[in-house]
Amino acid sequence: MASRTRRHVLMAGAIIAAGVGAGYAGMSWWHGRDATAAPATRAGPAVVVGDGVQGPLGMAWVPGGEFLMGSDHKLAQSNERPAHKVRVDGFWMDRSHVTNAQFAAFVRATGYVTTAERKLDWEAIGVQLAPGTPKPPDSDMVPGAMVFVGTPEQVPLDDYSQWWAFVPGADWRHPQGPASSIEGKDDHPVVQVSYDDALAYAKWARKRLPTEAEWEFAARGGLEQATYAWGDDFAPQGRLMANVWEQKGQRFPIVKTVVSAQAGGAVGTSRTGTFPANGYGLYDMTGNAWQWVADWYRSDVFVLQARSASVVNPTGPAKSYDPEDRGVPVDAPKRVIRGGSFLCNVDYCLSYRPSARRGNDPFNPMSHVGFRLVADANDWKRPS
């Protein structure tokens, strides 16, 4: 049995800011359209996809413009408020998450070793813990990552350690533990990648992570203040529009077959492009896997931005600040993740909305966190 200190280090250092939906418990009354919401309006041009000559291959053009960032909807958490005007320039964006096949090509070309494949770094973990937390023995600082393992029956939704576990040997090749595999999943989002891993891939690919403002503008797909990336109906004409927990047939976090942490968890990503693209031709902007973005996380950044008469191409705060995350220093390093994942559901997490946002430890790879990249219009040059 792991010691209390070890559990505290591995769980608190990796999960506390995991973005698994804290704060949405008890909201199962909501499902579908808000009858009081303003109708979503379509804006923006037809889908433009680069072919390697007229734009970067496989990337969609996001035209930029002014939009209302954040939300004052009744579903919005305090960190999404208030809705405020922001302008972003146009940019190219990956149509889907970076996939297992794409990440594998990067690793083959560079020999890169991900955060989850390295020995745990106490300096990175310690800043996420209360001052004075003792360092565990080196024998406990093994490579691994956080894995969703579920529960066999309904449990209170205020203790995420019941459905998450730190699994030695979990990494991008083995996202649910050492006995799991990505074989046959080349076109699934790569997960178990840290913020640093995403930056390393971006440098190799000559792209970058989107800013939080760029990500939200793109996720909205030309719909101003729609509840979801596709409109105001959760499942229009009964059709599911994203890989979220509602597909699983049971209440979160129950899984039909609970698999041990060592053998791997029970649910996961779907193939990119399984669900319809949004108005800009982008797949899985919400659902499937959370997405790293460039900004440091401040829970009150929208309040600060709303005080300015003009917000153009914001790049986020200078450092993290999150007084709402109990048990973690308010200035513990966090980067923004967006979009929700296959674990989001109506009972616990409603983060499959374009305005939903979380802060996550940048050294924290998890089985439901991936990324996609963007390229500036002026940085892309057609091949000679």
C-alpha positions, 0 to 999 in steps of 0.5 A: 500500500502506498504511503499517504505522502506518496498518494498525496504527491502523485494524486495532488501533483497530477490531478488537482488541476486535471480539468475533469469537471469539478464544479459541475456535479448536480447539474444533471437537470440540464440537457439540450437547448436553453429556451432563453438563449439568444439564437446562434448566428452564422458568420464567416466564409466557407470552409477553406482547407490548405492543400500544400500549395494554397495553404498548409496541407491539412490545415483549415483557415480560420479567418479571424475577427471580433467575437464575444469570448467567454460566456454569461450563460447559466451553465458558465462557471465563474472562470468563463465570465464575463462575455467580452469582445476580443479580436483575433487575426486569421490563422491556420489550424490543424483540422484535428488533434495531433494523432498517434501516427503523427506523434510517432513520426515525430518521435522516430525523427527526433528520438524524443522522450515524453514527460511520462516516460521519464522519472518523476521530477520533484521540482515540477511536482513539488510546486503543485503541493502545499509548502513543506510536503516532504519529498518521497523516496526516489524509488517512488519517482518512477515514470508513469501518468494519470489514467482514468479507471472508473468505478464499479458503482456510483460514488460521490462526485467530490473525490476524483481519486476514486476514478483516477490513478497514477499508473507506472508505465502509462505513456503515449504508447500505452495511454491506459497503462503498460498492458494497453496499446495504440495499435490500430489507433493511428488516427486517434488523438495522441494523449498522455502528452504534457505541455512540454511534449506539445511544445517539442512537437510544435517546434519540430512541425514548425507550428505553435500552440494556439492562444486561448482566444484563437482556440475559442474563436476557432471552436465557435466555428462562426456561431456567436455565443452558441452553447455548443460548437455546433449550435444550441441543441446538444443532440440535434435530431437525436444525433450525438455530435461529440465523443463525450460520456453520454455515449457510454450508457451509464452514469459517470464514473461507472464503467461496465467492466472496471479494469485494474490500473495496471491493465488499463482503463475502460474508456477512451478516445475515438477516431478523429473525424468521427463526428461532424466538423464545425463551421471552419472545418475543424473536428473534435473542437469539443469532446474526445480529448482536452487540448493544451493551449499556449496561455498561462491559466488565471481563473479571473483573466476574463474579468481583467480583459473585460476592463479593456475597451479593446482586446486584440490578439491576447496572449494570456496573463504573465503567470498563473493564478487560481485561488479556487483550486483548494489545496494547491498554491494559488500561483502554482504553474498551470496552462490552459486546457480547452474542449473537454473530453470523452469523460465530460458528461451532464452529471459531472462535467459540461466542458464540451462547450466552447467557453469552458476552460481549465488550468492544468499542471504543464508537467501533467500528462493524462489519458484524456489530454492531447493538443492541436496546432496553428500556423500564422498566415505570414509564417507559412510559405508554399514549397518552391 
